[in-house]
């Protein structure tokens, strides 16, 4: 009955959505079974992988891109998505403050947990941030949208992701562990 009412394109999207949901459920079952294999490596990966798959599907369907939201707000005067992003940042910051505030090391207290690392803020951090922003401006979107566009087969996104991966590799190579 649904196939007779919906146009051809809507039927295709409905079938794709159902197939995607079935795939997520199957991958969730696989990841969950791996987490009970007794191997400590897989215990944390099951739920993280499932959340990553769901978040990726949501990003793909909503075409989520923080850079595009800011660009639309500045160039096109469409501030509605930007307001939503700022609200999400505000709610996330409040949640972070309430939940994780007790876990964050405070260097002013004179004692730090042995595994805490607080890096110095310097010119290199500013330069890296500016270079990262320039890369987003040149590529036309942020890394999150390149991830779902690359998954959809956009070869330009793979090039941008390779550049980002190279930048992250350089950052880790110079990191003071």
SVG drawing of the C-alpha trace seen along z (x, -y; Angstrom):
<svg xmlns="http://www.w3.org/2000/svg" viewBox="-2 -39 60 54">
<polyline fill="none" stroke="black" stroke-width="0.4" points="0.0,0.0 2.8,-2.4 4.5,-1.8 1.3,-2.8 1.0,-6.1 4.6,-7.4 6.3,-8.6 9.2,-6.6 12.0,-8.7 10.3,-8.6 9.9,-4.8 13.6,-4.5 14.5,-6.7 12.2,-4.6 13.9,-1.4 17.3,-2.9 16.4,-4.1 15.0,-0.7 18.1,1.0 20.3,-1.4 18.4,-0.7 18.7,3.1 22.5,2.6 22.8,0.6 21.0,3.3 23.2,6.1 26.4,4.1 25.2,3.4 24.6,7.1 28.1,7.9 29.8,5.2 27.9,6.4 28.9,10.0 32.5,8.9 32.4,7.0 31.5,10.2 34.3,12.2 36.5,11.6 39.0,9.5 39.5,6.2 40.1,4.4 36.6,4.9 34.7,4.0 34.7,0.2 34.5,0.4 31.0,2.0 29.0,-0.9 31.3,-3.5 31.1,-2.0 27.3,-1.8 27.0,-5.4 29.4,-6.4 27.3,-4.7 24.1,-6.3 25.8,-9.7 27.2,-9.3 23.7,-8.4 22.3,-11.5 25.1,-13.7 24.5,-12.3 20.7,-12.8 20.8,-16.3 23.9,-17.4 25.5,-18.6 28.4,-21.0 29.5,-23.6 31.5,-25.6 28.5,-25.8 26.4,-27.0 28.8,-29.8 29.3,-30.7 25.5,-30.9 25.1,-33.1 27.8,-35.5 27.2,-35.5 23.6,-34.6 22.2,-36.2 20.6,-32.8 21.4,-32.7 18.8,-30.0 21.3,-27.0 24.0,-29.0 21.7,-29.8 21.0,-26.1 24.7,-25.4 25.4,-28.0 22.6,-26.7 24.1,-23.2 27.5,-24.5 26.0,-26.3 24.0,-23.2 27.1,-21.0 29.3,-23.4 26.9,-23.5 26.7,-19.7 30.5,-19.4 30.8,-21.8 28.3,-19.9 29.4,-16.4 33.1,-16.5 34.1,-19.5 35.2,-17.4 37.5,-15.4 39.4,-18.2 42.8,-18.8 43.4,-22.3 47.0,-23.3 46.4,-26.1 45.7,-23.6 49.4,-22.5 48.7,-18.9 47.9,-17.2 46.8,-13.6 49.7,-11.6 48.2,-11.0 47.1,-14.6 48.6,-16.6 47.9,-20.3 49.7,-21.7 50.9,-25.2 49.0,-27.7 51.4,-29.4 51.8,-30.7 51.9,-27.1 48.3,-26.5 47.1,-29.7 48.9,-28.9 47.5,-25.4 44.0,-26.7 44.3,-29.3 45.7,-26.7 42.9,-24.3 40.3,-27.1 42.0,-28.0 41.8,-24.3 38.0,-24.3 37.6,-27.5 39.5,-26.1 37.7,-22.8 34.3,-24.4 33.2,-22.4 34.3,-21.0 35.7,-17.5 32.4,-16.1 30.8,-16.8 33.8,-15.4 33.4,-12.2 29.9,-11.6 30.5,-12.9 33.5,-10.7 31.4,-7.8 28.9,-8.7 31.6,-8.5 32.8,-12.1 36.4,-11.9 37.2,-15.5 36.2,-14.7 38.8,-11.9 41.5,-14.3 40.5,-16.8 40.4,-13.9 43.9,-12.8 45.2,-16.3 43.6,-16.4 45.1,-13.0 48.5,-14.3 48.0,-17.4 47.0,-15.2 50.0,-12.9 52.3,-16.0 50.7,-17.1 51.1,-13.7 54.7,-13.5 55.5,-16.8 53.4,-16.1 55.2,-16.1 53.9,-12.9"/>
</svg>
